[in-house]
Amino acid sequence: MSAAPTNPLIDDRDVELILDEVLDLGRLLRLPYFADHDLHLGRRSRSHRQHRPHDARPDPRRARRHEGRVAVLRPQAPDRSHGGRCPRPAGGAVGVPTPRLATLEGGALVDNDVAVTGLIHKIGWRGLPSLALAYGERGDCRGWLVGEPHQGIRYMFQMMNEARIMVGLNSVATALVAYHEAVGYARTRTQGRPVSAKDPAAPQVAIARHPDVRRMLLRQKAIAIGGLVLIARVSYYADLAEHAPDPAERERAGRLLDVLTPVAKSFPAERGFEANALAIQVHGGYGYSSEYLPEAWLRDQKLNSIHEGTTGIQALDLLGRRAVARGGAGLAALGAEIAATCARARTAGVEATWIAAVERAVSVIAGLTAELAGRGLAGSAEAMVLHATDYLDLFATAVIAWQWLDLAAIAQQALAGPLPRGRASRDAGYYRAKLAAAQYWIRTELPRIDHLAALCRDGEDSYLHLDPDWL
Protein backbone atom coordinates (compact mmCIF):
# COMPACT_ATOMS: atom_id res chain seq x y z
CA MET A 1 0.00 0.00 0.00
CA SER A 2 1.32 3.44 -0.91
CA ALA A 3 2.24 5.74 1.96
CA ALA A 4 -0.47 8.34 2.53
CA PRO A 5 0.68 11.90 1.81
CA THR A 6 0.53 14.04 4.93
CA ASN A 7 2.22 17.31 4.01
CA PRO A 8 1.39 20.34 1.87
CA LEU A 9 3.31 21.53 -1.11
CA ILE A 10 4.18 24.77 0.65
CA ASP A 11 3.74 26.26 4.10
CA ASP A 12 1.28 29.17 4.00
CA ARG A 13 3.43 30.98 6.55
CA ASP A 14 6.28 31.03 4.04
CA VAL A 15 4.01 32.51 1.37
CA GLU A 16 2.85 35.27 3.70
CA LEU A 17 6.35 36.03 4.97
CA ILE A 18 7.83 36.26 1.47
CA LEU A 19 5.03 38.36 0.00
CA ASP A 20 4.66 40.73 2.95
CA GLU A 21 8.15 40.93 4.42
CA VAL A 22 10.75 40.07 1.77
CA LEU A 23 8.71 41.83 -0.90
CA ASP A 24 6.14 44.58 -0.57
CA LEU A 25 3.23 42.99 -2.37
CA GLY A 26 0.88 45.74 -1.25
CA ARG A 27 2.90 48.27 -3.20
CA LEU A 28 2.81 46.10 -6.29
CA LEU A 29 -0.96 45.72 -6.06
CA ARG A 30 -1.35 49.49 -5.80
CA LEU A 31 0.27 50.02 -9.19
CA PRO A 32 -2.27 51.16 -11.80
CA TYR A 33 -1.94 48.02 -13.91
CA PHE A 34 -2.89 45.68 -11.08
CA ALA A 35 -5.48 48.04 -9.59
CA ASP A 36 -7.18 48.37 -12.98
CA HIS A 37 -7.35 44.60 -13.33
CA ASP A 38 -9.02 44.18 -9.93
CA LEU A 39 -6.51 41.49 -8.96
CA HIS A 40 -7.51 39.23 -6.11
CA LEU A 41 -4.69 37.35 -4.47
CA GLY A 42 -5.40 33.84 -3.28
CA ARG A 43 -2.65 32.99 -0.82
CA ARG A 44 -3.75 29.56 0.17
CA SER A 45 -1.26 27.09 -1.20
CA ARG A 46 -2.26 24.23 -3.44
CA SER A 47 -2.42 20.88 -1.80
CA HIS A 48 0.25 18.38 -2.55
CA ARG A 49 -2.29 16.25 -4.37
CA GLN A 50 -2.29 18.90 -7.10
CA HIS A 51 1.38 18.26 -7.70
CA ARG A 52 0.90 14.53 -8.13
CA PRO A 53 -0.38 14.44 -11.75
CA HIS A 54 3.27 14.61 -12.84
CA ASP A 55 3.52 10.99 -11.71
CA ALA A 56 0.42 9.83 -13.54
CA ARG A 57 0.72 7.16 -16.18
CA PRO A 58 0.55 8.34 -19.78
CA ASP A 59 -3.00 8.42 -21.06
CA PRO A 60 -3.11 7.66 -24.81
CA ARG A 61 -6.48 9.38 -24.94
CA ARG A 62 -4.76 12.70 -24.19
CA ALA A 63 -2.58 12.31 -27.28
CA ARG A 64 -5.38 13.27 -29.63
CA ARG A 65 -5.53 16.33 -31.85
CA HIS A 66 -6.93 19.43 -30.25
CA GLU A 67 -8.88 21.42 -32.77
CA GLY A 68 -7.88 25.03 -33.06
CA ARG A 69 -4.59 24.68 -31.11
CA VAL A 70 -1.41 26.19 -32.52
CA ALA A 71 2.27 25.32 -32.21
CA VAL A 72 4.95 27.98 -32.60
CA LEU A 73 7.93 26.55 -34.47
CA ARG A 74 11.22 27.63 -36.00
CA PRO A 75 10.87 26.09 -39.47
CA GLN A 76 13.30 26.03 -42.37
CA ALA A 77 13.25 28.79 -44.92
CA PRO A 78 14.37 28.61 -48.56
CA ASP A 79 18.00 29.57 -49.15
CA ARG A 80 17.84 32.36 -51.72
CA SER A 81 21.44 31.74 -52.74
CA HIS A 82 20.34 28.37 -54.17
CA GLY A 83 17.31 29.61 -56.00
CA GLY A 84 15.07 28.88 -53.06
CA ARG A 85 15.47 25.12 -53.51
CA CYS A 86 17.77 24.18 -50.63
CA PRO A 87 16.24 24.59 -47.17
CA ARG A 88 18.37 25.92 -44.37
CA PRO A 89 17.65 26.93 -40.76
CA ALA A 90 15.60 30.08 -40.98
CA GLY A 91 17.56 31.90 -38.31
CA GLY A 92 14.32 32.72 -36.66
CA ALA A 93 11.35 32.58 -39.07
CA VAL A 94 8.43 31.42 -36.97
CA GLY A 95 5.55 29.43 -38.44
CA VAL A 96 2.29 28.58 -36.71
CA PRO A 97 0.69 25.45 -38.15
CA THR A 98 -2.53 24.15 -36.62
CA PRO A 99 -3.86 20.59 -36.63
CA ARG A 100 -7.07 21.82 -38.21
CA LEU A 101 -7.92 24.98 -40.15
CA ALA A 102 -11.12 27.02 -40.28
CA THR A 103 -12.32 27.75 -43.78
CA LEU A 104 -13.57 31.19 -44.72
CA GLU A 105 -16.92 29.76 -45.76
CA GLY A 106 -18.91 28.77 -42.73
CA GLY A 107 -15.97 28.36 -40.38
CA ALA A 108 -15.85 24.58 -40.76
CA LEU A 109 -12.64 22.88 -39.65
CA VAL A 110 -10.61 20.99 -42.21
CA ASP A 111 -7.52 18.81 -41.83
CA ASN A 112 -4.15 20.63 -41.94
CA ASP A 113 -1.91 17.61 -42.48
CA VAL A 114 -0.56 17.50 -38.92
CA ALA A 115 -0.41 14.05 -37.32
CA VAL A 116 0.66 12.51 -34.02
CA THR A 117 3.26 9.85 -34.82
CA GLY A 118 4.24 8.75 -31.36
CA LEU A 119 4.07 9.17 -27.60
CA ILE A 120 7.45 9.75 -25.95
CA HIS A 121 7.99 7.57 -22.89
CA LYS A 122 9.62 9.77 -20.24
CA ILE A 123 11.05 8.88 -16.85
CA GLY A 124 9.05 11.66 -15.19
CA TRP A 125 6.39 14.31 -15.85
CA ARG A 126 4.17 11.52 -17.08
CA GLY A 127 1.00 13.51 -16.59
CA LEU A 128 2.05 15.82 -19.44
CA PRO A 129 2.33 13.80 -22.66
CA SER A 130 5.21 14.61 -25.00
CA LEU A 131 4.33 13.85 -28.59
CA ALA A 132 6.14 13.39 -31.87
CA LEU A 133 4.32 15.34 -34.59
CA ALA A 134 4.60 15.11 -38.35
CA TYR A 135 3.88 18.21 -40.41
CA GLY A 136 2.98 18.11 -44.08
CA GLU A 137 3.49 14.44 -44.87
CA ARG A 138 0.98 14.89 -47.71
CA GLY A 139 2.35 18.30 -48.66
CA ASP A 140 -0.75 20.12 -47.44
CA CYS A 141 0.27 21.76 -44.14
CA ARG A 142 -0.18 25.52 -43.89
CA GLY A 143 1.43 27.96 -41.49
CA TRP A 144 1.78 31.67 -40.94
CA LEU A 145 4.77 33.88 -40.30
CA VAL A 146 4.78 35.53 -36.88
CA GLY A 147 6.61 38.84 -36.91
CA GLU A 148 9.51 39.48 -39.27
CA PRO A 149 11.54 36.82 -41.12
CA HIS A 150 14.72 35.62 -39.40
CA GLN A 151 13.77 37.19 -36.07
CA GLY A 152 12.56 34.01 -34.41
CA ILE A 153 15.47 33.71 -31.97
CA ARG A 154 14.75 37.21 -30.67
CA TYR A 155 11.04 36.44 -30.36
CA MET A 156 11.76 33.10 -28.78
CA PHE A 157 13.86 34.60 -25.99
CA GLN A 158 11.02 36.89 -24.96
CA MET A 159 9.05 33.75 -24.21
CA MET A 160 12.08 31.81 -23.01
CA ASN A 161 12.97 34.21 -20.20
CA GLU A 162 9.50 33.81 -18.72
CA ALA A 163 9.64 30.05 -19.28
CA ARG A 164 12.93 29.84 -17.39
CA ILE A 165 11.38 31.45 -14.34
CA MET A 166 8.50 28.99 -14.66
CA VAL A 167 10.99 26.10 -14.73
CA GLY A 168 12.59 27.50 -11.59
CA LEU A 169 9.18 27.61 -9.92
CA ASN A 170 8.49 24.00 -10.93
CA SER A 171 11.87 23.05 -9.51
CA VAL A 172 11.16 24.78 -6.21
CA ALA A 173 7.75 23.12 -5.96
CA THR A 174 9.25 19.69 -6.62
CA ALA A 175 11.93 20.23 -3.97
CA LEU A 176 9.47 21.67 -1.45
CA VAL A 177 6.92 18.89 -1.67
CA ALA A 178 9.67 16.29 -1.15
CA TYR A 179 11.06 18.29 1.77
CA HIS A 180 7.69 18.40 3.53
CA GLU A 181 7.22 14.69 2.89
CA ALA A 182 10.66 13.95 4.36
CA VAL A 183 9.97 16.08 7.44
CA GLY A 184 6.69 14.30 8.05
CA TYR A 185 8.32 10.91 7.66
CA ALA A 186 11.29 11.76 9.90
CA ARG A 187 9.02 12.94 12.67
CA THR A 188 7.07 9.68 12.81
CA ARG A 189 9.56 6.97 11.77
CA THR A 190 11.25 5.56 14.88
CA GLN A 191 14.65 3.91 14.70
CA GLY A 192 17.72 3.91 16.91
CA ARG A 193 18.49 5.80 20.08
CA PRO A 194 20.48 8.96 20.88
CA VAL A 195 24.24 8.40 20.99
CA SER A 196 24.14 9.44 24.65
CA ALA A 197 21.60 6.74 25.56
CA LYS A 198 23.10 3.99 27.72
CA ASP A 199 20.09 1.72 28.11
CA PRO A 200 19.67 -0.64 25.13
CA ALA A 201 16.09 -1.29 26.24
CA ALA A 202 15.15 2.39 26.04
CA PRO A 203 12.43 3.22 23.49
CA GLN A 204 13.60 4.06 19.98
CA VAL A 205 13.24 7.68 18.89
CA ALA A 206 11.99 9.35 15.75
CA ILE A 207 14.80 9.57 13.20
CA ALA A 208 14.40 13.36 13.18
CA ARG A 209 16.08 13.24 16.60
CA HIS A 210 19.35 12.07 15.00
CA PRO A 211 21.67 14.98 14.11
CA ASP A 212 22.57 13.71 10.64
CA VAL A 213 18.91 13.41 9.67
CA ARG A 214 18.36 16.98 10.84
CA ARG A 215 21.35 17.99 8.73
CA MET A 216 19.72 16.52 5.64
CA LEU A 217 16.37 18.12 6.41
CA LEU A 218 17.96 21.51 7.07
CA ARG A 219 19.88 21.32 3.81
CA GLN A 220 16.67 20.57 1.94
CA LYS A 221 15.02 23.52 3.65
CA ALA A 222 17.92 25.87 2.83
CA ILE A 223 17.76 24.90 -0.85
CA ALA A 224 13.99 24.83 -1.29
CA ILE A 225 13.04 27.94 0.71
CA GLY A 226 16.06 29.86 -0.58
CA GLY A 227 14.97 29.01 -4.12
CA LEU A 228 11.37 29.98 -3.37
CA VAL A 229 12.38 33.43 -2.14
CA LEU A 230 14.55 33.92 -5.22
CA ILE A 231 11.72 32.97 -7.59
CA ALA A 232 9.32 35.33 -5.80
CA ARG A 233 11.89 38.14 -5.95
CA VAL A 234 12.63 37.65 -9.63
CA SER A 235 8.90 37.54 -10.43
CA TYR A 236 8.50 40.78 -8.48
CA TYR A 237 11.22 42.39 -10.58
CA ALA A 238 9.48 41.13 -13.73
CA ASP A 239 6.26 42.89 -12.72
CA LEU A 240 8.10 46.11 -11.85
CA ALA A 241 10.05 46.01 -15.11
CA GLU A 242 6.79 45.88 -17.00
CA HIS A 243 4.41 47.98 -14.93
CA ALA A 244 6.25 50.38 -12.59
CA PRO A 245 5.17 53.96 -13.44
CA ASP A 246 8.72 55.36 -13.11
CA PRO A 247 10.87 54.63 -16.22
CA ALA A 248 14.03 54.56 -14.11
CA GLU A 249 12.51 51.96 -11.80
CA ARG A 250 11.40 49.88 -14.77
CA GLU A 251 14.91 49.96 -16.19
CA ARG A 252 16.53 49.03 -12.88
CA ALA A 253 14.08 46.16 -12.31
CA GLY A 254 14.73 44.97 -15.84
CA ARG A 255 18.46 44.85 -15.22
CA LEU A 256 17.98 42.86 -12.01
CA LEU A 257 15.62 40.49 -13.79
CA ASP A 258 18.10 40.04 -16.60
CA VAL A 259 21.05 39.13 -14.40
CA LEU A 260 19.08 36.88 -12.05
CA THR A 261 17.05 34.85 -14.56
CA PRO A 262 19.79 32.23 -15.25
CA VAL A 263 20.16 31.73 -11.49
CA ALA A 264 16.40 31.49 -10.96
CA LYS A 265 16.26 28.75 -13.57
CA SER A 266 19.36 26.75 -12.76
CA PHE A 267 19.76 26.87 -8.97
CA PRO A 268 16.38 25.34 -8.06
CA ALA A 269 16.87 22.70 -10.75
CA GLU A 270 20.42 21.64 -9.88
CA ARG A 271 20.23 21.99 -6.11
CA GLY A 272 16.60 20.93 -6.11
CA PHE A 273 17.69 17.58 -7.55
CA GLU A 274 20.11 17.27 -4.63
CA ALA A 275 17.32 18.15 -2.21
CA ASN A 276 15.07 15.52 -3.77
CA ALA A 277 17.82 12.93 -3.44
CA LEU A 278 18.13 13.84 0.25
CA ALA A 279 14.39 13.26 0.67
CA ILE A 280 14.89 9.71 -0.60
CA GLN A 281 17.85 9.29 1.75
CA VAL A 282 15.76 10.38 4.73
CA HIS A 283 13.20 7.71 3.82
CA GLY A 284 15.95 5.09 3.73
CA GLY A 285 15.16 1.88 1.90
CA TYR A 286 11.50 2.83 1.65
CA GLY A 287 12.51 5.89 -0.33
CA TYR A 288 14.04 3.67 -2.98
CA SER A 289 10.67 2.08 -3.66
CA SER A 290 7.73 3.36 -5.67
CA GLU A 291 5.50 2.85 -2.64
CA TYR A 292 6.66 6.25 -1.41
CA LEU A 293 6.49 9.46 -3.43
CA PRO A 294 10.03 10.95 -3.25
CA GLU A 295 11.40 8.74 -6.05
CA ALA A 296 8.78 10.11 -8.45
CA TRP A 297 9.63 13.68 -7.57
CA LEU A 298 13.32 12.95 -8.12
CA ARG A 299 12.52 11.78 -11.65
CA ASP A 300 10.39 14.85 -12.24
CA GLN A 301 13.12 17.17 -10.99
CA LYS A 302 15.77 15.94 -13.41
CA LEU A 303 13.99 17.47 -16.38
CA ASN A 304 14.32 20.97 -14.94
CA SER A 305 18.07 21.21 -15.46
CA ILE A 306 17.58 20.14 -19.08
CA HIS A 307 14.65 21.90 -20.72
CA GLU A 308 14.39 25.61 -21.55
CA GLY A 309 18.19 25.78 -21.71
CA THR A 310 20.51 23.40 -19.87
CA THR A 311 22.56 24.53 -16.91
CA GLY A 312 25.59 24.90 -19.15
CA ILE A 313 23.65 27.24 -21.42
CA GLN A 314 22.49 29.28 -18.43
CA ALA A 315 26.11 29.59 -17.30
CA LEU A 316 27.29 30.84 -20.69
CA ASP A 317 24.36 33.25 -20.85
CA LEU A 318 25.13 34.68 -17.41
CA LEU A 319 28.88 35.09 -17.74
CA GLY A 320 29.13 35.69 -21.48
CA ARG A 321 26.30 38.18 -21.76
CA ARG A 322 24.17 39.20 -18.81
CA ALA A 323 26.78 39.85 -16.10
CA VAL A 324 28.84 42.09 -18.39
CA ALA A 325 26.01 43.74 -20.38
CA ARG A 326 25.91 47.53 -20.39
CA GLY A 327 29.19 47.74 -18.53
CA GLY A 328 27.98 45.49 -15.72
CA ALA A 329 24.92 47.63 -14.93
CA GLY A 330 22.89 44.60 -13.85
CA LEU A 331 25.66 43.44 -11.55
CA ALA A 332 25.89 46.92 -10.02
CA ALA A 333 22.12 46.99 -9.41
CA LEU A 334 22.35 43.58 -7.77
CA GLY A 335 25.17 44.77 -5.53
CA ALA A 336 23.04 47.70 -4.40
CA GLU A 337 20.12 45.40 -3.56
CA ILE A 338 22.34 43.11 -1.51
CA ALA A 339 23.89 46.11 0.27
CA ALA A 340 20.40 47.24 1.30
CA THR A 341 19.70 43.77 2.72
CA CYS A 342 23.00 43.84 4.63
CA ALA A 343 22.02 47.19 6.15
CA ARG A 344 18.63 45.79 7.14
CA ALA A 345 20.30 42.74 8.70
CA ARG A 346 22.73 44.92 10.62
CA THR A 347 19.88 47.02 12.01
CA ALA A 348 18.00 43.85 12.98
CA GLY A 349 20.97 42.55 14.93
CA VAL A 350 21.82 39.60 12.70
CA GLU A 351 25.16 37.90 13.41
CA ALA A 352 27.84 40.26 12.09
CA THR A 353 29.96 37.48 10.58
CA TRP A 354 27.05 36.43 8.36
CA ILE A 355 26.67 39.96 7.03
CA ALA A 356 30.41 40.28 6.43
CA ALA A 357 30.46 36.96 4.54
CA VAL A 358 27.69 38.09 2.19
CA GLU A 359 29.34 41.47 1.62
CA ARG A 360 32.60 39.72 0.82
CA ALA A 361 30.82 37.42 -1.64
CA VAL A 362 29.57 40.45 -3.56
CA SER A 363 33.14 41.72 -3.77
CA VAL A 364 34.39 38.34 -4.99
CA ILE A 365 31.78 38.24 -7.76
CA ALA A 366 32.52 41.80 -8.87
CA GLY A 367 36.28 41.26 -9.00
CA LEU A 368 36.04 37.88 -10.70
CA THR A 369 33.56 39.13 -13.30
CA ALA A 370 35.79 42.07 -14.18
CA GLU A 371 38.81 39.80 -14.52
CA LEU A 372 37.03 37.28 -16.74
CA ALA A 373 35.45 40.02 -18.84
CA GLY A 374 38.93 41.43 -19.39
CA ARG A 375 40.00 38.11 -20.88
CA GLY A 376 37.06 38.24 -23.24
CA LEU A 377 37.83 41.81 -24.30
CA ALA A 378 41.42 40.75 -24.93
CA GLY A 379 40.16 38.24 -27.50
CA SER A 380 40.22 35.08 -25.40
CA ALA A 381 36.53 34.24 -25.18
CA GLU A 382 37.33 30.59 -24.53
CA ALA A 383 39.42 31.45 -21.48
CA MET A 384 36.65 33.74 -20.25
CA VAL A 385 33.92 31.08 -20.21
CA LEU A 386 35.98 27.92 -19.64
CA HIS A 387 34.60 27.63 -16.10
CA ALA A 388 31.26 29.34 -16.75
CA THR A 389 29.39 26.59 -14.90
CA ASP A 390 31.58 27.10 -11.84
CA TYR A 391 30.94 30.85 -12.14
CA LEU A 392 27.19 30.20 -12.18
CA ASP A 393 27.51 27.94 -9.14
CA LEU A 394 29.48 30.63 -7.31
CA PHE A 395 27.03 33.35 -8.33
CA ALA A 396 23.98 31.30 -7.32
CA THR A 397 25.48 30.30 -3.97
CA ALA A 398 26.00 33.97 -3.11
CA VAL A 399 22.54 34.97 -4.34
CA ILE A 400 20.90 32.33 -2.13
CA ALA A 401 23.01 33.55 0.80
CA TRP A 402 21.47 36.96 0.15
CA GLN A 403 17.97 35.45 0.35
CA TRP A 404 18.78 33.79 3.64
CA LEU A 405 20.33 36.93 5.09
CA ASP A 406 17.09 38.75 4.30
CA LEU A 407 15.07 35.99 5.97
CA ALA A 408 17.42 36.09 8.96
CA ALA A 409 16.82 39.83 9.36
CA ILE A 410 13.05 39.26 9.30
CA ALA A 411 13.32 36.41 11.80
CA GLN A 412 15.54 38.40 14.13
CA GLN A 413 13.11 41.31 14.08
CA ALA A 414 10.14 39.01 14.67
CA LEU A 415 11.77 37.39 17.69
CA ALA A 416 13.06 40.54 19.29
CA GLY A 417 11.17 43.51 17.92
CA PRO A 418 7.90 44.61 16.33
CA LEU A 419 5.71 41.87 14.93
CA PRO A 420 5.79 41.43 11.15
CA ARG A 421 2.83 42.76 9.21
CA GLY A 422 -0.30 40.68 9.47
CA ARG A 423 0.91 38.40 12.26
CA ALA A 424 -0.90 38.01 15.56
CA SER A 425 1.80 36.16 17.45
CA ARG A 426 5.45 35.21 17.37
CA ASP A 427 5.99 31.62 16.25
CA ALA A 428 9.40 31.25 17.84
CA GLY A 429 10.13 27.83 16.38
CA TYR A 430 9.26 28.96 12.86
CA TYR A 431 11.65 31.92 13.03
CA ARG A 432 14.42 30.01 14.77
CA ALA A 433 14.33 27.48 11.96
CA LYS A 434 14.85 30.37 9.54
CA LEU A 435 17.90 31.51 11.51
CA ALA A 436 19.26 27.96 11.58
CA ALA A 437 18.90 27.61 7.81
CA ALA A 438 20.51 31.01 7.25
CA GLN A 439 23.45 30.02 9.46
CA TYR A 440 23.75 26.69 7.67
CA TRP A 441 23.89 28.20 4.18
CA ILE A 442 26.16 31.11 5.01
CA ARG A 443 28.56 29.11 7.16
CA THR A 444 28.73 25.84 5.20
CA GLU A 445 27.96 26.74 1.57
CA LEU A 446 29.09 30.30 1.01
CA PRO A 447 32.78 29.51 1.74
CA ARG A 448 32.76 27.33 -1.40
CA ILE A 449 32.91 30.44 -3.57
CA ASP A 450 36.65 30.85 -2.95
CA HIS A 451 37.40 27.46 -4.47
CA LEU A 452 35.07 28.14 -7.40
CA ALA A 453 36.61 31.55 -7.99
CA ALA A 454 40.07 29.98 -8.00
CA LEU A 455 38.98 27.51 -10.68
CA CYS A 456 37.64 30.35 -12.82
CA ARG A 457 40.80 32.43 -12.39
CA ASP A 458 43.35 29.64 -12.78
CA GLY A 459 41.75 28.28 -15.92
CA GLU A 460 42.08 24.62 -14.92
CA ASP A 461 41.95 22.99 -18.36
CA SER A 462 41.66 19.22 -17.85
CA TYR A 463 38.68 18.99 -20.18
CA LEU A 464 39.66 21.77 -22.59
CA HIS A 465 42.35 19.75 -24.32
CA LEU A 466 40.71 16.37 -23.82
CA ASP A 467 40.12 14.58 -27.12
CA PRO A 468 36.61 13.01 -27.02
CA ASP A 469 38.07 9.89 -28.62
CA TRP A 470 40.20 9.31 -25.51
CA LEU A 471 37.07 8.87 -23.42
RAURKA-V565371 format. One record per helix or strand of 3 or more residues. SS is the DSSP state (H for helix, E for strand). FROM is the first residue (numbers start at 1). LEN is the number of residues. If there is no record, write none. Layout:
<<SS | FROM | LEN> <SS | FROM | LEN>>
//
This chain:
<<H | 12 | 11> <H | 25 | 6> <H | 32 | 5> <H | 48 | 8> <H | 60 | 4> <E | 70 | 9> <H | 80 | 3> <E | 87 | 12> <E | 100 | 3> <E | 109 | 3> <E | 114 | 7> <E | 130 | 6> <H | 152 | 37> <H | 207 | 3> <H | 211 | 33> <H | 247 | 42> <H | 294 | 12> <H | 311 | 12> <H | 325 | 3> <H | 329 | 20> <H | 352 | 26> <H | 381 | 5> <H | 388 | 29> <H | 428 | 18> <H | 448 | 11> <H | 468 | 3>>
//
